[in-house]
Amino acid sequence: MQIKWTELALDDLEAIQAYISKDSIFYAKQFIERLFETVSKLKDFPELGRRVPEAEDRKDVRELIFQGYRIIYLAQTRNISIITVIHGSRNLSDTERQPWSNDQ
């Protein structure tokens, strides 16, 4: 199983790291390292995360919760695609386009 990061997800991580860095560069780096460690578990356990409630009937759209952030990914046959990393308080059902939609 291979883990791939989308451009959107990498941009999300960059923004999160920049935000945390305002208080502590050390903790920002540590946060990102631990997030990557958490995501690496998906190689062996692709269904580790729960199904995303806003994705309705899609069984392939899943998420891990990490320190208040939602790591949303697509669990495919041979790949795991990390789609986005957002704050846990965000509700994606109100957005016009969900990150997992094909028409982005």
MDTraj code that builds the backbone (N, CA, C; nanometers):
import mdtraj as md
import numpy as np

residues = "MET GLN ILE LYS TRP THR GLU LEU ALA LEU ASP ASP LEU GLU ALA ILE GLN ALA TYR ILE SER LYS ASP SER ILE PHE TYR ALA LYS GLN PHE ILE GLU ARG LEU PHE GLU THR VAL SER LYS LEU LYS ASP PHE PRO GLU LEU GLY ARG ARG VAL PRO GLU ALA GLU ASP ARG LYS ASP VAL ARG GLU LEU ILE PHE GLN GLY TYR ARG ILE ILE TYR LEU ALA GLN THR ARG ASN ILE SER ILE ILE THR VAL ILE HIS GLY SER ARG ASN LEU SER ASP THR GLU ARG GLN PRO TRP SER ASN ASP GLN".split()
xyz = np.array([
    [0.0855, -0.1178, 0.0000],
    [0.0000, 0.0000, 0.0000],
    [0.0895, 0.1234, 0.0000],
    [0.0610, 0.2140, -0.0912],
    [0.1404, 0.3355, -0.1042],
    [0.0563, 0.4559, -0.0613],
    [0.1181, 0.5485, 0.0098],
    [0.0494, 0.6695, 0.0540],
    [0.0931, 0.7850, -0.0353],
    [-0.0071, 0.8532, -0.0917],
    [0.0186, 0.9692, -0.1763],
    [-0.0474, 1.0914, -0.1127],
    [0.0186, 1.2035, -0.1211],
    [-0.0327, 1.3298, -0.0680],
    [-0.0734, 1.4196, -0.1835],
    [-0.1946, 1.4734, -0.1789],
    [-0.2369, 1.5673, -0.2819],
    [-0.1737, 1.7034, -0.2552],
    [-0.1747, 1.7856, -0.3566],
    [-0.1224, 1.9218, -0.3433],
    [-0.1997, 1.9982, -0.2361],
    [-0.3320, 1.9791, -0.2333],
    [-0.4159, 2.0457, -0.1336],
    [-0.3752, 2.0052, 0.0082],
    [-0.3528, 1.8763, 0.0304],
    [-0.3137, 1.8286, 0.1632],
    [-0.1788, 1.8853, 0.2056],
    [-0.0844, 1.8901, 0.1129],
    [0.0472, 1.9465, 0.1452],
    [0.0369, 2.0964, 0.1751],
    [-0.0490, 2.1658, 0.1011],
    [-0.0726, 2.3078, 0.1300],
    [-0.1337, 2.3256, 0.2681],
    [-0.2257, 2.2354, 0.3036],
    [-0.2873, 2.2402, 0.4365],
    [-0.1819, 2.2257, 0.5454],
    [-0.0920, 2.1285, 0.5276],
    [0.0140, 2.1069, 0.6268],
    [0.1048, 2.2281, 0.6400],
    [0.1363, 2.2887, 0.5274],
    [0.2209, 2.4079, 0.5297],
    [0.1548, 2.5211, 0.6086],
    [0.0248, 2.5382, 0.5878],
    [-0.0488, 2.6429, 0.6587],
    [-0.0574, 2.6134, 0.8084],
    [-0.0803, 2.4881, 0.8426],
    [-0.0880, 2.4486, 0.9836],
    [0.0473, 2.4700, 1.0513],
    [0.1540, 2.4289, 0.9839],
    [0.2877, 2.4463, 1.0401],
    [0.3194, 2.5942, 1.0587],
    [0.2833, 2.6765, 0.9618],
    [0.3081, 2.8205, 0.9731],
    [0.2312, 2.8799, 1.0908],
    [0.1094, 2.8348, 1.1105],
    [0.0270, 2.8847, 1.2208],
    [0.0876, 2.8470, 1.3561],
    [0.1260, 2.7201, 1.3711],
    [0.1847, 2.6743, 1.4972],
    [0.3205, 2.7406, 1.5203],
    [0.3947, 2.7652, 1.4126],
    [0.5277, 2.8266, 1.4224],
    [0.5240, 2.9667, 1.4814],
    [0.4088, 3.0327, 1.4742],
    [0.3976, 3.1660, 1.5334],
    [0.4258, 3.1613, 1.6824],
    [0.3917, 3.0487, 1.7460],
    [0.4179, 3.0304, 1.8882],
    [0.5458, 2.9521, 1.9142],
    [0.5704, 2.8486, 1.8314],
    [0.6868, 2.7638, 1.8560],
    [0.7256, 2.6872, 1.7295],
    [0.8426, 2.7155, 1.6792],
    [0.8925, 2.6423, 1.5625],
    [0.9157, 2.4960, 1.5994],
    [0.9649, 2.4726, 1.7197],
    [0.9896, 2.3361, 1.7662],
    [0.8617, 2.2537, 1.7663],
    [0.7542, 2.3067, 1.8256],
    [0.6282, 2.2319, 1.8341],
    [0.5612, 2.2174, 1.6982],
    [0.5811, 2.3140, 1.6111],
    [0.5264, 2.3039, 1.4754],
    [0.5915, 2.1862, 1.4016],
    [0.7228, 2.1770, 1.4113],
    [0.7954, 2.0674, 1.3463],
    [0.7543, 1.9334, 1.4078],
    [0.7449, 1.9295, 1.5397],
    [0.7061, 1.8074, 1.6090],
    [0.5641, 1.7637, 1.5698],
    [0.4737, 1.8593, 1.5576],
    [0.3368, 1.8299, 1.5191],
    [0.3329, 1.7630, 1.3814],
    [0.4039, 1.8205, 1.2865],
    [0.4049, 1.7666, 1.1498],
    [0.4686, 1.6275, 1.1474],
    [0.5769, 1.6089, 1.2201],
    [0.6418, 1.4769, 1.2251],
    [0.5472, 1.3713, 1.2813],
    [0.4767, 1.4040, 1.3873],
    [0.3840, 1.3081, 1.4487],
    [0.2631, 1.2816, 1.3587],
    [0.2206, 1.3835, 1.2867],
    [0.1100, 1.3645, 1.1932],
    [0.1514, 1.2654, 1.0841],
    [0.2736, 1.2817, 1.0298],
    [0.3232, 1.1876, 0.9295],
    [0.3358, 1.0459, 0.9860],
    [0.3792, 1.0328, 1.1108],
    [0.3872, 0.9010, 1.1747],
    [0.2490, 0.8369, 1.1841],
    [0.1506, 0.9166, 1.2199],
    [0.0134, 0.8664, 1.2304],
    [-0.0363, 0.8190, 1.0947],
    [-0.0138, 0.8984, 0.9914],
    [-0.0581, 0.8629, 0.8565],
    [0.0131, 0.7379, 0.8061],
    [0.1375, 0.7181, 0.8438],
    [0.2127, 0.6010, 0.7964],
    [0.1488, 0.4691, 0.8410],
    [0.0706, 0.4711, 0.9472],
    [0.0012, 0.3501, 0.9935],
    [-0.1007, 0.3005, 0.8923],
    [-0.1439, 0.3895, 0.8044],
    [-0.2424, 0.3516, 0.7033],
    [-0.1872, 0.2519, 0.6023],
    [-0.0552, 0.2447, 0.5884],
    [0.0051, 0.1472, 0.4965],
    [-0.0391, 0.0058, 0.5311],
    [-0.0405, -0.0250, 0.6593],
    [-0.0784, -0.1591, 0.7040],
    [-0.2261, -0.1702, 0.7405],
    [-0.2880, -0.0582, 0.7743],
    [-0.4276, -0.0586, 0.8183],
    [-0.5062, 0.0520, 0.7472],
    [-0.5358, 0.0340, 0.6171],
    [-0.5991, 0.1412, 0.5399],
    [-0.7388, 0.1797, 0.5885],
    [-0.8042, 0.0930, 0.6600],
    [-0.9377, 0.1250, 0.7111],
    [-0.9345, 0.1637, 0.8588],
    [-0.8183, 0.2068, 0.9043],
    [-0.8016, 0.2485, 1.0426],
    [-0.8927, 0.3654, 1.0767],
    [-0.9052, 0.4587, 0.9851],
    [-0.9886, 0.5760, 1.0094],
    [-1.1360, 0.5457, 0.9930],
    [-1.2162, 0.6333, 1.0479],
    [-1.3616, 0.6180, 1.0350],
    [-1.4084, 0.6752, 0.9016],
    [-1.5278, 0.6374, 0.8615],
    [-1.5870, 0.6951, 0.7421],
    [-1.6230, 0.8407, 0.7691],
    [-1.6053, 0.9256, 0.6692],
    [-1.6340, 1.0685, 0.6833],
    [-1.7852, 1.0888, 0.6768],
    [-1.8443, 1.1455, 0.7827],
    [-1.9900, 1.1622, 0.7856],
    [-2.0448, 1.2436, 0.6676],
    [-1.9739, 1.3465, 0.6248],
    [-2.0214, 1.4313, 0.5151],
    [-2.0138, 1.3624, 0.3788],
    [-1.9423, 1.2511, 0.3701],
    [-1.9275, 1.1802, 0.2426],
    [-2.0429, 1.0844, 0.2177],
    [-2.1398, 1.0841, 0.3051],
    [-2.2619, 1.0045, 0.2931],
    [-2.2326, 0.8571, 0.2698],
    [-2.2623, 0.8038, 0.1511],
    [-2.2514, 0.6599, 0.1255],
    [-2.1163, 0.6143, 0.0731],
    [-2.0201, 0.7029, 0.0657],
    [-1.8890, 0.6647, 0.0124],
    [-1.8068, 0.5935, 0.1195],
    [-1.7796, 0.4675, 0.0957],
    [-1.7017, 0.3887, 0.1911],
    [-1.5515, 0.4128, 0.1768],
    [-1.5091, 0.4694, 0.0642],
    [-1.3669, 0.4896, 0.0393],
    [-1.3141, 0.6201, 0.0982],
    [-1.4019, 0.7087, 0.1414],
    [-1.3595, 0.8363, 0.2000],
    [-1.3574, 0.8196, 0.3517],
    [-1.2381, 0.8277, 0.4072],
    [-1.2191, 0.8009, 0.5493],
    [-1.1371, 0.9125, 0.6125],
    [-1.1289, 0.9115, 0.7452],
    [-1.0512, 1.0146, 0.8131],
    [-0.9893, 0.9618, 0.9411],
    [-0.8730, 1.0152, 0.9708],
    [-0.8081, 0.9959, 1.0994],
    [-0.8207, 1.1284, 1.1742],
    [-0.8392, 1.1211, 1.3030],
    [-0.8406, 1.2413, 1.3856],
    [-0.7055, 1.2481, 1.4558],
    [-0.6384, 1.3624, 1.4387],
    [-0.5072, 1.3803, 1.4998],
    [-0.5023, 1.5176, 1.5655],
    [-0.4976, 1.5201, 1.6964],
    [-0.4868, 1.6426, 1.7761],
    [-0.5802, 1.7531, 1.7271],
    [-0.7050, 1.7179, 1.7070],
    [-0.8048, 1.8166, 1.6679],
    [-0.8146, 1.8429, 1.5187],
    [-0.7351, 1.7726, 1.4389],
    [-0.7388, 1.7888, 1.2941],
    [-0.7926, 1.6619, 1.2291],
    [-0.8601, 1.6812, 1.1180],
    [-0.9148, 1.5702, 1.0396],
    [-0.8230, 1.5464, 0.9196],
    [-0.7673, 1.4267, 0.9129],
    [-0.6849, 1.3870, 0.7987],
    [-0.7761, 1.3035, 0.7099],
    [-0.8228, 1.3620, 0.6020],
    [-0.9202, 1.2949, 0.5154],
    [-0.8467, 1.2299, 0.3997],
    [-0.8811, 1.1024, 0.3745],
    [-0.8114, 1.0276, 0.2705],
    [-0.9052, 0.9358, 0.1944],
    [-0.8609, 0.8959, 0.0756],
    [-0.9303, 0.7973, -0.0049],
    [-0.8584, 0.6645, 0.0121],
    [-0.9297, 0.5629, 0.0545],
    [-0.8724, 0.4289, 0.0681],
    [-0.9042, 0.3520, -0.0597],
    [-0.8046, 0.3384, -0.1446],
    [-0.8219, 0.2695, -0.2720],
    [-0.7532, 0.1344, -0.2660],
    [-0.7650, 0.0564, -0.3711],
    [-0.7117, -0.0800, -0.3707],
    [-0.5619, -0.0855, -0.3428],
    [-0.4846, -0.0030, -0.4124],
    [-0.3387, -0.0079, -0.3976],
    [-0.2793, 0.1179, -0.3382],
    [-0.3596, 0.2229, -0.3299],
    [-0.3092, 0.3511, -0.2833],
    [-0.3994, 0.4107, -0.1771],
    [-0.3379, 0.4941, -0.0983],
    [-0.4120, 0.5801, -0.0063],
    [-0.3750, 0.7219, -0.0468],
    [-0.4750, 0.8010, -0.0776],
    [-0.4519, 0.9399, -0.1171],
    [-0.4990, 1.0311, -0.0051],
    [-0.4045, 1.1026, 0.0537],
    [-0.4398, 1.1997, 0.1563],
    [-0.4941, 1.3217, 0.0827],
    [-0.6215, 1.3531, 0.1069],
    [-0.6897, 1.4576, 0.0315],
    [-0.6710, 1.5948, 0.0958],
    [-0.6932, 1.6007, 0.2266],
    [-0.6863, 1.7292, 0.2956],
    [-0.6647, 1.7070, 0.4444],
    [-0.6161, 1.8097, 0.5105],
    [-0.6009, 1.8096, 0.6561],
    [-0.6665, 1.9388, 0.7033],
    [-0.7776, 1.9242, 0.7759],
    [-0.8535, 2.0419, 0.8184],
    [-0.8781, 2.0370, 0.9686],
    [-0.9119, 2.1513, 1.0251],
    [-0.9439, 2.1569, 1.1669],
    [-1.0713, 2.0778, 1.1925],
    [-1.0772, 2.0090, 1.3038],
    [-1.1889, 1.9235, 1.3372],
    [-1.3216, 1.9945, 1.3527],
    [-1.3205, 2.1237, 1.3735],
    [-1.4459, 2.1967, 1.3912],
    [-1.5151, 2.2269, 1.2580],
    [-1.4452, 2.2069, 1.1474],
    [-1.5052, 2.2361, 1.0165],
    [-1.6029, 2.1282, 0.9745],
    [-1.7177, 2.1716, 0.9243],
    [-1.8196, 2.0817, 0.8722],
    [-1.8176, 2.0952, 0.7206],
    [-1.7832, 1.9892, 0.6523],
    [-1.7696, 1.9952, 0.5070],
    [-1.9015, 1.9795, 0.4323],
    [-2.0094, 1.9493, 0.5014],
    [-2.1367, 1.9323, 0.4317],
    [-2.1923, 2.0652, 0.3830],
    [-2.1479, 2.1763, 0.4403],
    [-2.1958, 2.3074, 0.3995],
    [-2.1152, 2.3682, 0.2852],
    [-2.0056, 2.3064, 0.2481],
    [-1.9223, 2.3623, 0.1421],
    [-1.9772, 2.3220, 0.0059],
    [-1.9518, 2.4074, -0.0914],
    [-2.0035, 2.3825, -0.2261],
    [-1.9398, 2.2591, -0.2887],
    [-1.8077, 2.2440, -0.2706],
    [-1.7368, 2.1276, -0.3238],
    [-1.6613, 2.0585, -0.2124],
    [-1.6833, 1.9320, -0.1991],
    [-1.6089, 1.8550, -0.0997],
    [-1.4728, 1.8156, -0.1595],
    [-1.3718, 1.8030, -0.0740],
    [-1.2370, 1.7705, -0.1239],
    [-1.2288, 1.6384, -0.1995],
    [-1.3195, 1.5467, -0.1763],
    [-1.3154, 1.4155, -0.2409],
    [-1.3934, 1.4115, -0.3720],
    [-1.4579, 1.5209, -0.4091],
    [-1.5338, 1.5204, -0.5346],
    [-1.4391, 1.5212, -0.6533],
    [-1.4795, 1.4574, -0.7599],
    [-1.3935, 1.4431, -0.8793],
    [-1.3876, 1.5673, -0.9657],
    [-1.4745, 1.6629, -0.9420],
    [-1.4827, 1.7792, -1.0307],
    [-1.4015, 1.8978, -0.9828],
    [-1.2965, 1.8742, -0.9083],
    [-1.2131, 1.9846, -0.8587],
    [-1.1209, 2.0366, -0.9645],
])
top = md.Topology()
chain = top.add_chain()
for i, resn in enumerate(residues, 1):
    res = top.add_residue(resn, chain, resSeq=i)
    for name in ("N", "CA", "C"):
        top.add_atom(name, md.element.get_by_symbol(name[0]), res)
traj = md.Trajectory(xyz[None], top)
